[in-house]
Amino acid sequence: MPGEEAATAENGRPIVVPGTKYVLGSTLQIAEHKFVLTDVQDRLQAYAQPGVPMALITEHRGTWFFAPYNNMALGLVQMSLNLERDKVVPHYWMYEPEYDEILQRQQGGGMDANGQIQAPPLNAGGGAQGQGGGEDPGAQGGGESGTALEG
């Protein structure tokens, strides 16, 4: 609603996706694949720009989840309305195996107070690799009717 302040979750972190309880660090499961809400800016810039092929994976809680380059191993881009409900805003959900690998490399550094991680830049070794990197044939596609969605 216009003029409404950003809500916070029980842990005191600001809710990132209006109308949900999602904060940075929230997890989501689609079939056997898990994702972590990170909103890493270089991923949003790379994957949520015009011209990037996006496969619609599912609708959940009034928002839409897309796989950039039809590859869920690259993470998911969630499109939702902002708090004022006048603009569509993208959010980035990192594929959990990549997220766990980053946390291990940071040797327990984990998330900052806001739930954000320091992801390596794209194509800097280790992270998601542009269009074709991180291929995971099991993560391709999705979005069949009846797909279980938790989170």
Residue frames as qw, qx, qy, qz and C-alpha x, y, z in Angstrom:
[[0.000, 0.889, 0.458, 0.000, 0.00, 0.00, 0.00],
 [0.336, 0.663, -0.071, 0.666, 1.29, 3.52, -0.70],
 [0.249, -0.735, 0.283, -0.563, 2.95, 5.04, 2.33],
 [0.934, -0.348, -0.023, -0.075, 3.30, 1.62, 3.98],
 [0.141, -0.771, 0.621, -0.006, 6.70, 1.01, 5.57],
 [0.586, 0.307, -0.747, -0.069, 8.78, -2.04, 4.78],
 [0.861, -0.428, 0.004, -0.274, 7.87, -4.95, 7.02],
 [0.063, 0.582, -0.794, 0.166, 10.37, -7.00, 8.96],
 [0.770, -0.081, -0.622, -0.119, 10.47, -10.70, 9.68],
 [0.772, -0.619, -0.137, -0.030, 10.73, -12.24, 13.14],
 [0.801, -0.133, -0.043, 0.581, 14.55, -12.19, 12.88],
 [0.178, -0.796, -0.052, 0.577, 14.49, -8.41, 12.36],
 [0.325, -0.094, 0.575, 0.745, 15.64, -8.54, 8.73],
 [0.415, 0.398, -0.004, -0.818, 13.63, -6.47, 6.26],
 [0.694, 0.351, 0.627, -0.040, 11.22, -8.42, 4.11],
 [0.209, -0.308, 0.537, 0.757, 12.57, -8.22, 0.57],
 [0.106, -0.230, -0.762, -0.596, 9.54, -9.38, -1.42],
 [0.378, -0.051, 0.266, -0.885, 6.36, -7.47, -0.43],
 [0.804, -0.014, -0.136, -0.578, 3.39, -9.67, 0.40],
 [0.867, 0.051, -0.486, 0.094, 5.64, -12.55, 1.51],
 [0.664, -0.733, 0.133, 0.066, 7.87, -13.39, 4.47],
 [0.854, 0.295, -0.017, 0.427, 10.98, -13.62, 2.24],
 [0.256, -0.916, 0.259, 0.168, 14.16, -12.08, 3.68],
 [0.447, 0.653, -0.612, 0.006, 17.70, -12.45, 2.35],
 [0.072, -0.333, 0.907, -0.248, 18.72, -16.00, 3.21],
 [0.761, 0.124, 0.354, -0.529, 15.20, -17.43, 2.80],
 [0.161, -0.190, 0.910, 0.332, 15.09, -20.77, 1.03],
 [0.713, 0.327, 0.027, -0.620, 12.72, -22.11, -1.59],
 [0.378, -0.156, 0.893, 0.190, 12.37, -25.62, -2.98],
 [0.686, 0.410, -0.157, -0.579, 11.05, -26.51, -6.43],
 [0.935, 0.144, -0.319, -0.064, 10.88, -30.28, -6.82],
 [0.873, -0.285, -0.136, 0.372, 14.32, -31.50, -5.66],
 [0.483, 0.417, -0.045, 0.769, 16.06, -28.16, -6.33],
 [0.383, -0.772, -0.360, 0.359, 16.69, -25.64, -3.54],
 [0.344, 0.620, 0.075, 0.701, 17.41, -21.93, -3.87],
 [0.419, -0.530, -0.380, 0.632, 18.48, -19.17, -1.48],
 [0.159, 0.938, 0.253, 0.176, 17.30, -15.55, -1.80],
 [0.642, -0.272, -0.002, 0.717, 20.45, -13.44, -2.18],
 [0.241, 0.949, 0.194, -0.058, 19.65, -10.54, -4.56],
 [0.591, -0.330, 0.316, 0.665, 23.34, -10.52, -5.62],
 [0.255, 0.783, 0.028, -0.566, 23.53, -7.42, -7.80],
 [0.061, 0.473, -0.687, -0.549, 25.78, -8.71, -10.60],
 [0.198, 0.203, 0.952, 0.117, 23.46, -11.71, -11.06],
 [0.282, 0.716, 0.508, -0.386, 20.44, -9.42, -11.24],
 [0.164, 0.732, -0.279, -0.599, 22.24, -7.22, -13.77],
 [0.034, -0.297, 0.860, 0.414, 23.28, -10.22, -15.85],
 [0.062, 0.227, 0.967, 0.098, 20.06, -12.22, -15.72],
 [0.134, 0.689, 0.630, -0.334, 17.22, -9.67, -15.32],
 [0.030, 0.512, -0.228, -0.827, 17.99, -7.48, -18.32],
 [0.715, 0.535, 0.088, -0.441, 16.11, -7.28, -21.61],
 [0.562, 0.586, -0.546, -0.206, 17.17, -9.89, -24.13],
 [0.120, -0.328, 0.914, -0.206, 18.07, -12.65, -21.65],
 [0.601, -0.135, -0.665, -0.423, 16.08, -15.80, -22.52],
 [0.315, -0.223, 0.657, -0.648, 13.93, -16.75, -19.54],
 [0.423, -0.200, -0.845, -0.258, 11.96, -19.94, -18.98],
 [0.550, -0.442, 0.132, -0.697, 8.90, -19.52, -16.77],
 [0.234, 0.130, -0.933, 0.240, 9.28, -22.08, -13.99],
 [0.265, -0.523, -0.803, 0.108, 6.31, -21.38, -11.72],
 [0.223, -0.631, -0.042, -0.742, 4.01, -18.83, -10.13],
 [0.558, -0.318, -0.670, 0.372, 4.07, -18.67, -6.34],
 [0.256, -0.628, -0.431, 0.595, 2.38, -16.24, -3.93],
 [0.272, 0.913, 0.245, -0.178, 1.48, -13.86, -6.76],
 [0.052, -0.787, 0.483, 0.380, 5.03, -13.69, -8.15],
 [0.899, 0.427, -0.072, -0.070, 6.73, -15.44, -11.07],
 [0.568, -0.567, 0.532, 0.269, 9.97, -17.42, -11.11],
 [0.719, 0.669, -0.161, -0.103, 12.12, -17.67, -14.24],
 [0.801, -0.285, 0.334, 0.406, 15.28, -19.63, -15.08],
 [0.192, 0.823, -0.321, -0.428, 17.75, -17.51, -17.08],
 [0.278, 0.490, -0.761, -0.322, 18.92, -19.29, -20.23],
 [0.879, -0.078, -0.283, -0.376, 16.48, -22.12, -19.31],
 [0.645, 0.186, -0.645, 0.365, 19.02, -23.32, -16.71],
 [0.607, -0.743, -0.171, -0.223, 17.93, -23.54, -13.07],
 [0.808, -0.209, -0.160, 0.526, 21.55, -24.18, -12.04],
 [0.304, 0.393, -0.006, 0.868, 22.13, -20.47, -12.77],
 [0.018, 0.243, 0.543, -0.803, 19.54, -19.62, -10.13],
 [0.096, 0.669, 0.716, 0.175, 16.08, -18.13, -10.45],
 [0.010, 0.111, -0.008, 0.994, 14.88, -14.62, -11.13],
 [0.026, -0.591, -0.774, 0.227, 11.69, -13.80, -9.26],
 [0.002, -0.327, -0.237, -0.915, 9.52, -10.98, -10.57],
 [0.219, -0.609, -0.708, 0.282, 7.26, -9.30, -8.02],
 [0.004, 0.864, 0.226, 0.450, 5.62, -5.96, -7.41],
 [0.284, 0.270, -0.453, 0.801, 7.36, -3.38, -5.23],
 [0.096, -0.337, -0.707, 0.615, 5.84, -2.17, -1.95],
 [0.266, 0.364, 0.071, -0.890, 3.93, 0.61, -3.73],
 [0.581, 0.338, 0.740, -0.018, 2.65, -1.98, -6.22],
 [0.427, 0.834, 0.036, -0.349, 3.51, 0.25, -9.19],
 [0.323, 0.699, -0.614, -0.171, 6.68, -1.42, -10.53],
 [0.992, -0.006, -0.125, 0.011, 7.90, -4.94, -11.21],
 [0.181, -0.804, 0.557, -0.099, 11.09, -5.70, -9.29],
 [0.831, 0.218, -0.513, 0.012, 13.44, -8.65, -9.90],
 [0.582, -0.642, 0.466, -0.178, 14.95, -10.74, -7.10],
 [0.551, 0.469, -0.688, -0.052, 17.72, -13.32, -7.41],
 [0.867, -0.350, 0.283, -0.214, 17.57, -16.79, -5.85],
 [0.161, 0.621, -0.762, -0.090, 20.94, -18.59, -6.00],
 [0.868, 0.018, -0.474, -0.149, 21.03, -22.34, -6.62],
 [0.698, -0.682, 0.164, -0.143, 21.76, -23.81, -3.18],
 [0.918, -0.047, 0.059, 0.389, 24.80, -25.94, -4.18],
 [0.449, 0.578, -0.047, 0.680, 26.53, -22.77, -5.45],
 [0.355, -0.805, 0.067, -0.470, 25.49, -20.85, -2.34],
 [0.877, -0.469, 0.085, 0.054, 26.88, -23.59, -0.07],
 [0.809, 0.223, 0.014, 0.543, 30.14, -23.65, -2.06],
 [0.154, 0.741, -0.077, 0.649, 30.55, -19.87, -1.63],
 [0.593, -0.736, 0.115, -0.305, 29.96, -20.13, 2.11],
 [0.940, -0.207, 0.059, 0.266, 32.55, -22.93, 2.37],
 [0.620, 0.447, -0.024, 0.645, 35.12, -20.84, 0.47],
 [0.118, -0.775, 0.109, -0.611, 34.47, -17.96, 2.84],
 [0.465, 0.076, -0.762, 0.443, 35.44, -20.38, 5.65],
 [0.303, -0.542, -0.713, 0.326, 32.40, -19.82, 7.77],
 [0.070, -0.028, -0.028, 0.997, 32.18, -16.10, 7.00],
 [0.111, 0.544, 0.822, -0.126, 28.57, -16.70, 6.08],
 [0.088, 0.773, 0.450, 0.437, 26.08, -13.92, 5.68],
 [0.127, 0.240, -0.274, 0.923, 26.32, -10.35, 6.90],
 [0.156, 0.213, 0.642, -0.720, 23.74, -8.93, 9.33],
 [0.539, 0.339, -0.022, -0.771, 21.29, -8.40, 6.46],
 [0.828, 0.143, 0.530, -0.116, 21.62, -11.98, 5.17],
 [0.594, 0.763, -0.210, -0.147, 23.75, -11.06, 2.15],
 [0.852, -0.209, 0.309, 0.367, 26.74, -13.09, 0.93],
 [0.052, 0.761, -0.421, -0.491, 29.75, -11.95, -1.08],
 [0.878, 0.312, 0.360, 0.047, 29.38, -13.93, -4.31],
 [0.445, -0.291, 0.468, 0.706, 32.31, -14.01, -6.73],
 [0.379, 0.528, -0.186, -0.737, 31.75, -12.07, -9.96],
 [0.889, 0.357, 0.227, -0.174, 30.31, -14.08, -12.82],
 [0.809, 0.530, -0.160, 0.199, 33.01, -15.93, -14.80],
 [0.051, -0.803, 0.513, -0.298, 35.54, -15.40, -12.00],
 [0.392, 0.208, -0.881, 0.165, 35.92, -19.10, -11.31],
 [0.016, -0.129, -0.853, 0.506, 33.63, -21.09, -9.15],
 [0.381, 0.351, 0.404, -0.754, 30.34, -19.23, -9.65],
 [0.659, 0.562, 0.481, -0.137, 27.67, -19.48, -12.28],
 [0.387, -0.253, 0.525, 0.715, 29.18, -19.26, -15.74],
 [0.230, 0.290, -0.326, -0.870, 27.09, -17.05, -18.00],
 [0.713, 0.161, -0.224, -0.645, 24.77, -18.69, -20.49],
 [0.836, 0.146, -0.498, -0.179, 26.08, -22.20, -20.70],
 [0.226, 0.374, -0.777, 0.453, 28.15, -22.74, -17.57],
 [0.344, -0.107, 0.697, -0.620, 27.00, -24.76, -14.61],
 [0.618, 0.024, -0.535, -0.576, 25.01, -27.03, -16.86],
 [0.300, -0.067, 0.856, -0.417, 22.87, -29.35, -14.81],
 [0.288, -0.113, -0.751, -0.583, 20.68, -31.47, -17.04],
 [0.259, -0.455, -0.831, 0.188, 18.51, -32.32, -14.06],
 [0.072, -0.533, -0.346, 0.769, 17.92, -28.62, -13.43],
 [0.044, -0.008, -0.500, -0.865, 16.76, -27.80, -16.93],
 [0.363, -0.400, -0.640, -0.546, 13.14, -26.94, -17.43],
 [0.024, -0.209, -0.705, 0.678, 10.76, -27.40, -14.54],
 [0.330, 0.166, 0.021, -0.929, 7.40, -25.75, -14.32],
 [0.293, -0.209, -0.867, -0.345, 5.35, -28.85, -15.06],
 [0.566, -0.483, -0.063, -0.664, 1.92, -28.64, -13.54],
 [0.897, -0.384, -0.205, -0.074, 1.91, -30.21, -10.13],
 [0.557, 0.371, -0.456, 0.586, 5.51, -29.22, -9.32],
 [0.583, -0.658, -0.407, 0.249, 5.90, -29.08, -5.54],
 [0.243, 0.628, -0.145, 0.725, 6.89, -25.65, -4.28],
 [0.612, -0.606, -0.422, 0.284, 7.86, -25.00, -0.71],
 [0.434, 0.070, -0.131, 0.889, 8.96, -21.83, 0.95]]
